[in-house]
Amino acid sequence: MVFSSISFLFFFLPLLYLCYFFTPKRFKNHILLIFSLIFYIFGEKLYVLLLLTSCLVNYICGLLIERKKKKVFLIIGLVINVTLLFYYKYTNFFIDNFNNIFNLNITSLNIILPLGISFFTFQNISYLIDVYRKDVPSQKNFFTYCTYITLFPQLVAGPIVRYKDIKNELENRKESLNLFSEGITRFIIGLGKKTLIADTLYNMFTNIMATNMTMLSYWLVALGFTFQIYYDFSGYTDMAIGLGKMFGFKFKENFNYPLTASSITDFWRRWHMSLSSFFRDYVYIPLGGNRCLLIKNIRNIFIVWFLTGFWHGAAWNFIIWGLYFFILLIIEKYILNKFLKENKVSHLYTFILVMFSFVIFNITDLNTLQTFIKGMFSINTNLINNESIFYLKNNLIIIVISFIGIGPFLKQAIIKLQKGKLNKIFDCVSIIYLFLIFILSIAKIISSSFNPFIYFRF
């Protein structure tokens, strides 16, 4: 089940609200837990037992870490979490590569990747480390801990919500009409991003890739990759944050207009912030961060970006994608740092490099990736043809809308109007605007084929 589906919008969510708001406060977490498990079962019937087992193991490890005050229980918990993730996500990757390198014929295992395992594994890991560091006490109520891990808005595609950030809300949150209104607004905006922009861009570049590709075609597809993953993932995050607010949770932001960044360093301060902060706090800083010798600092950055790439998927293009950012960040840190300033050139430089990164990210076959990059520079490729011009003209509106939406301009204009003399009129217009987005999104969902969120496969 996904947020942008009729079953979620008109059956699951209304039924959940009906049960939740008529349930006494002390049982509200139980309602959320039950419905979160139902939500997960719709996507993964078998692995719900794995999810609950993971919750139980980490719950016990958290108690033992706090009571026994021994590092061994932290290590046991980390090993179990990493082993589960490794087995389900990377076993066949290593089998395939061993077969290729040593000319073996080991049969791949019939393993299905459990939905959301990359996200709930990192949440379990962050919880255990925070308990060990005494940043938070261990959670004594098993059902409350299960609610934290399985909470459906962030269960299958993030953001990576840390226990210490919502501990108080898990135990004593307050729902309000204002928070509920903010949540609905954020959810509808996210729904529009996903269905009206991201899915349209997906159709654009898949149609272009079925044509006789030219240099213009390759650049249009690369632009489509970049905008689609941004609007898809940030749209999902908006919906997750919005749903959290409806139930009294305030999840941290995961995006801050990353495609307007002035450097790659700045980009990663704005893109998927819950993931980058996870690697910073639980990998980079424990390794020594930047408070060490130059060679060790480079090693630390390398480890972080190798793991970042590998976390995204069991394929070489993701590893290359991570190492691509490692190289760029090293160059910026030690060479370009003094030259990168807030100007149009630095923004353009960043946008183009990020666009190249999403070409690497989206194309898993390395031969196809090589052909694509050559095509972008017109190596053995025509510059333009009638088809590429047709698709450029046909998709110009969605491309322009995509460019407008990546910056804070609309948000800043809305804030000014809200504070102005015509704020009451603006409120009415906003309601109509949100209603229109919702209706158009529903129409798009009904008329389109199923297109899941990109990060569901991670």
C-alpha positions in Angstrom: 0.0 0.0 0.0 1.3 3.4 -0.9 0.1 6.9 0.2 -0.8 7.8 -3.4 -3.4 5.0 -3.8 -7.2 4.9 -3.6 -7.1 2.2 -1.0 -4.9 4.3 1.4 -6.7 7.6 0.8 -10.3 6.5 1.0 -10.2 3.3 3.1 -7.1 2.9 5.3 -6.7 6.5 6.4 -10.4 7.3 7.2 -10.8 4.0 9.1 -7.6 4.7 11.1 -8.7 8.2 12.0 -12.1 6.9 13.1 -10.5 4.4 15.4 -7.7 6.6 16.6 -9.7 9.7 17.7 -12.4 7.7 19.4 -9.8 5.6 21.4 -8.8 6.6 24.9 -5.4 8.3 25.1 -3.6 5.4 26.7 -4.5 3.0 23.9 -3.7 5.4 21.0 -0.3 3.9 20.4 -1.9 0.4 20.2 -4.2 1.6 17.5 -1.2 3.1 15.6 0.7 -0.1 16.0 -2.1 -2.3 14.7 -2.8 -0.1 11.7 0.9 0.3 11.0 1.3 -3.5 10.9 -1.8 -3.8 8.6 -0.2 -1.1 6.4 3.0 -3.2 6.2 1.2 -6.5 5.6 -0.4 -5.0 2.5 3.1 -4.6 1.1 4.9 -7.6 2.8 2.7 -10.3 4.2 5.5 -12.7 5.1 8.1 -10.2 6.5 5.9 -8.6 9.1 7.1 -11.4 11.4 10.7 -10.4 10.6 9.8 -6.8 11.4 8.3 -7.7 14.8 11.3 -10.0 15.6 13.6 -7.1 14.8 11.6 -4.9 17.2 11.8 -7.5 20.0 15.6 -8.1 19.6 16.4 -4.4 19.7 14.0 -3.8 22.5 15.8 -6.4 24.6 19.2 -5.2 23.6 18.3 -1.7 24.6 17.2 -2.9 28.1 20.4 -4.9 28.5 22.7 -2.1 27.3 21.1 0.2 29.9 21.0 -2.2 32.8 24.2 -4.1 32.4 26.2 -1.1 31.1 28.3 -3.3 28.9 29.4 -2.7 25.3 28.9 -6.3 24.4 25.1 -5.9 24.2 25.5 -3.0 21.9 27.8 -5.0 19.6 25.4 -8.0 19.7 22.5 -5.7 18.6 24.6 -4.0 15.9 25.8 -7.4 14.5 22.2 -8.7 14.4 20.9 -5.6 12.6 23.7 -5.4 10.1 23.6 -9.2 9.4 19.9 -9.1 8.7 20.3 -6.1 6.3 23.3 -7.8 4.7 21.6 -11.1 4.2 18.4 -9.8 2.6 19.9 -6.9 0.6 23.4 -8.0 -0.4 23.8 -11.8 -0.4 22.9 -12.2 -4.1 25.1 -9.2 -5.0 28.2 -10.9 -3.6 27.2 -14.3 -5.1 26.9 -12.8 -8.5 30.3 -11.0 -8.2 32.1 -14.0 -6.9 30.7 -16.0 -9.8 32.0 -13.3 -12.3 35.4 -12.9 -10.6 36.2 -16.6 -10.0 34.2 -18.1 -12.8 32.0 -20.0 -10.4 28.4 -21.1 -10.7 27.0 -20.6 -7.3 23.2 -20.4 -7.5 21.6 -17.2 -6.3 19.2 -17.4 -3.4 15.5 -16.8 -3.7 15.5 -13.7 -1.4 12.9 -11.0 -1.5 14.0 -7.7 -0.1 11.8 -6.9 3.0 10.0 -3.6 2.5 11.7 -0.7 4.4 14.5 -2.8 5.9 17.1 -0.2 5.1 15.1 2.4 7.1 14.0 0.4 10.1 17.4 -1.2 10.5 19.0 2.3 10.7 16.4 3.4 13.2 17.1 0.3 15.4 20.9 1.0 15.2 20.5 4.7 16.1 18.3 3.7 19.1 20.9 1.2 20.5 23.8 3.7 20.1 21.8 6.5 21.7 20.9 4.3 24.7 24.6 3.2 25.0 25.7 6.9 24.9 23.1 7.7 27.5 21.5 10.2 25.2 18.1 8.5 25.9 16.9 5.9 28.4 15.8 2.6 27.0 12.1 2.2 26.2 10.5 0.0 28.9 7.2 -0.6 27.1 7.6 -3.1 24.2 4.5 -1.9 22.4 5.7 1.7 22.5 9.0 0.6 21.0 7.2 -1.3 18.3 5.1 1.8 17.6 8.2 3.8 17.1 9.8 1.4 14.6 6.6 0.4 12.7 5.0 3.9 12.6 3.5 3.7 9.1 4.2 7.3 7.8 8.0 6.7 8.0 8.2 2.8 8.0 8.9 1.9 4.4 10.8 5.0 2.9 11.8 7.2 5.8 12.7 9.8 6.8 15.0 8.0 9.3 13.4 9.1 12.6 15.5 8.8 15.7 13.9 7.6 18.9 15.3 10.6 20.9 13.6 13.0 18.5 10.1 11.6 19.1 10.5 10.0 22.5 8.3 12.5 24.3 5.6 12.4 21.5 5.5 8.6 21.7 4.7 8.8 25.4 2.8 12.1 25.8 1.9 13.8 22.6 -0.9 16.4 22.0 -3.0 16.5 18.9 -4.4 19.8 17.9 -6.6 21.3 15.2 -3.8 23.5 14.0 -1.3 20.6 13.8 -4.0 18.5 12.0 -4.6 21.4 9.5 -0.8 21.7 8.9 -0.6 18.0 8.4 -3.4 17.9 5.8 -1.8 20.8 3.9 1.6 19.2 3.9 0.2 15.8 2.8 -1.7 17.3 -0.1 1.3 19.2 -1.3 3.4 16.0 -1.2 0.6 14.1 -3.0 0.7 16.7 -5.8 4.5 16.6 -6.0 4.3 12.8 -6.5 1.3 12.3 -8.8 1.3 15.6 -10.8 5.0 16.3 -11.2 7.1 13.2 -10.4 4.9 10.7 -12.3 4.5 13.0 -15.3 8.3 13.4 -15.4 8.7 9.6 -15.2 6.4 9.2 -18.3 8.4 11.9 -20.0 11.8 10.3 -19.8 10.6 6.7 -20.3 8.9 7.9 -23.6 12.0 9.7 -24.7 14.2 6.7 -23.9 12.1 4.6 -26.3 13.0 6.9 -29.2 16.1 7.3 -31.4 18.2 9.2 -28.8 20.1 12.4 -29.6 22.3 14.6 -27.4 19.3 16.7 -26.6 17.3 13.6 -25.7 20.0 12.4 -23.3 20.0 15.8 -21.5 16.2 15.9 -21.3 16.3 12.4 -19.7 19.0 13.4 -17.3 17.0 16.5 -16.3 13.9 14.2 -16.0 15.8 11.8 -13.7 16.9 14.7 -11.4 13.5 16.3 -11.1 11.6 13.1 -10.8 13.6 11.6 -7.9 13.5 15.0 -6.1 9.7 15.4 -6.5 9.1 11.8 -5.8 11.2 11.5 -2.6 10.5 15.0 -1.3 6.8 14.4 -2.0 6.8 11.2 0.0 8.6 13.0 2.8 6.0 15.8 2.8 3.3 13.2 3.0 5.1 11.4 5.9 5.7 14.6 7.8 2.1 15.6 7.2 0.7 12.3 8.4 2.9 12.5 11.5 1.5 16.0 12.3 -2.1 14.7 12.0 -1.3 12.3 14.8 0.7 14.7 16.9 4.3 13.8 15.7 6.7 16.4 14.5 9.2 14.6 12.3 12.3 16.6 11.3 12.7 18.0 7.8 14.4 15.8 5.3 14.8 18.3 2.4 15.7 21.9 2.3 15.6 22.9 -1.4 18.7 20.8 -2.2 18.6 21.5 -6.0 19.3 25.2 -5.3 22.5 24.4 -3.3 25.7 26.3 -4.1 28.1 23.4 -3.7 28.0 19.6 -3.3 28.8 20.0 0.4 25.8 22.3 0.6 23.7 19.9 -1.4 24.2 17.1 1.2 23.3 19.5 4.0 19.9 19.8 2.3 19.3 16.4 0.6 18.0 13.4 2.6 19.1 15.1 5.8 18.1 12.2 8.0 20.5 9.9 6.2 23.4 12.3 5.9 23.1 13.1 9.6 22.9 9.4 10.5 26.2 8.7 8.8 27.7 11.9 10.3 26.8 11.0 13.9 27.2 7.3 13.9 30.0 6.7 11.4 32.0 9.8 10.5 32.4 11.4 13.9 33.1 8.1 15.7 35.9 7.4 13.1 37.5 10.8 14.0 35.6 13.1 11.7 37.8 15.9 10.5 39.7 16.2 13.8 42.5 14.0 12.6 45.4 13.7 10.1 44.6 14.6 6.5 44.9 11.0 5.3 42.6 9.7 8.1 40.1 12.4 7.3 40.1 11.3 3.6 39.7 7.7 4.8 36.7 8.7 7.0 35.0 10.5 4.1 35.7 7.6 1.8 34.1 5.1 4.3 31.0 7.3 4.7 30.4 7.7 1.0 31.1 4.1 0.1 28.5 3.1 2.7 26.1 5.8 1.6 26.2 4.4 -2.0 26.0 0.8 -0.9 23.1 1.5 1.4 21.1 2.7 -1.5 21.3 -0.6 -3.4 23.2 -3.8 -4.1 24.5 -2.8 -7.5 27.8 -1.2 -8.7 26.1 1.9 -10.0 25.2 2.9 -6.4 28.7 2.3 -5.2 30.0 4.4 -8.1 27.4 7.0 -7.2 28.7 7.2 -3.6 32.3 7.4 -4.7 31.4 10.0 -7.2 30.3 12.2 -4.3 33.3 11.3 -2.3 35.6 12.6 -5.0 33.6 15.8 -5.5 33.5 16.5 -1.7 37.3 15.9 -1.4 37.9 18.3 -4.3 35.6 20.9 -2.8 37.1 20.5 0.7 40.7 20.8 -0.2 40.8 22.7 -3.5 37.6 24.5 -4.5 36.4 25.6 -1.0 37.8 29.1 -1.4 36.4 29.6 -4.9 32.8 28.4 -4.3 30.6 31.3 -3.3 26.9 32.1 -3.4 26.5 33.0 -7.1 24.8 31.8 -10.2 27.9 30.0 -11.4 28.2 28.0 -8.2 24.5 27.0 -8.3 24.8 26.0 -11.9 28.0 24.0 -11.2 26.2 22.1 -8.4 23.0 21.5 -10.4 25.0 20.0 -13.3 27.1 17.7 -11.1 24.0 16.6 -9.2 22.2 15.9 -12.5 25.2 13.6 -13.5 24.9 11.9 -10.2 21.3 10.9 -10.8 22.2 9.5 -14.2 24.5 7.2 -12.3 21.9 6.6 -9.7 19.1 5.6 -12.1 20.9 3.4 -14.6 22.0 0.1 -12.9 23.5 -1.5 -16.0 27.1 -0.2 -16.4 27.2 -0.6 -20.2 24.0 1.3 -20.6 25.4 4.0 -18.2 28.5 4.3 -20.3 26.4 4.7 -23.5 24.2 7.3 -21.8 27.1 9.4 -20.6 28.7 9.3 -24.1 25.4 10.3 -25.6 25.2 13.4 -23.3 28.4 14.6 -25.0 27.3 13.7 -28.5 29.9 10.9 -28.9 28.6 8.8 -31.8 25.2 10.6 -31.3 23.3 13.2 -33.3 22.7 16.6 -31.7 19.0 16.8 -32.3 16.2 15.3 -34.4 12.5 15.9 -34.9 11.6 13.5 -32.0 13.8 15.2 -29.4 12.5 18.6 -30.4 8.9 17.3 -30.2 9.4 16.0 -26.7 11.1 19.2 -25.6 8.2 21.3 -26.8 5.6 18.8 -25.5 7.1 18.7 -22.0 8.3 22.3 -21.7 5.5 23.2 -19.2 6.3 20.4 -16.8 10.0 21.3 -17.0 9.4 24.9 -16.2 7.1 24.0 -13.3 9.8 21.7 -12.0 12.4 24.4 -12.1 10.0 26.8 -10.3 9.3 24.3 -7.6 12.8 23.5 -6.6 13.4 26.9 -5.0 11.8 28.6 -1.9 10.2 31.4 -4.0 6.6 30.1 -3.8 7.0 29.5 0.0 8.4 32.9 0.6 5.5 34.5 -1.5 2.9 32.5 0.5 4.4 33.7 3.8 4.3 37.3 2.7 0.6 36.9 1.6 -0.3 35.3 4.9 1.1 38.3 6.8 -0.4 40.8 4.5 -3.8 42.7 4.6 -5.4 40.2 2.2 -4.6 37.2 4.4 -8.3 36.2 4.8 -8.8 36.1 1.1 -5.5 34.3 0.7 -6.7 31.6 3.2 -9.8 31.0 1.1 -7.8 30.8 -2.1 -5.4 28.4 -0.4 -8.2 26.0 0.5 -9.4 26.1 -3.1 -5.9 25.6 -4.4 -5.3 22.5 -2.1 -8.7 21.1 -3.0 -7.8 21.4 -6.7 -4.4 19.7 -6.2 -6.2 16.9 -4.3 -8.8 16.4 -7.0 -6.3 16.5 -9.8 -4.1 14.0 -7.9 -7.0 11.6 -7.5 -7.8 11.9 -11.2 -4.2 11.2 -12.0 -4.1 8.2 -9.7 -7.2 6.7 -11.2 -6.1 7.3 -14.8 -2.5 6.1 -14.4 -0.8 2.7 -13.9 0.8 1.9 -10.5 4.1 3.8 -10.0 5.6 3.2 -6.6 7.8 5.7 -4.8 11.5 5.4 -5.8 12.8 4.8 -2.3 10.5 1.8 -1.7 13.2 -0.3 -3.3 15.9 0.8 -0.8 
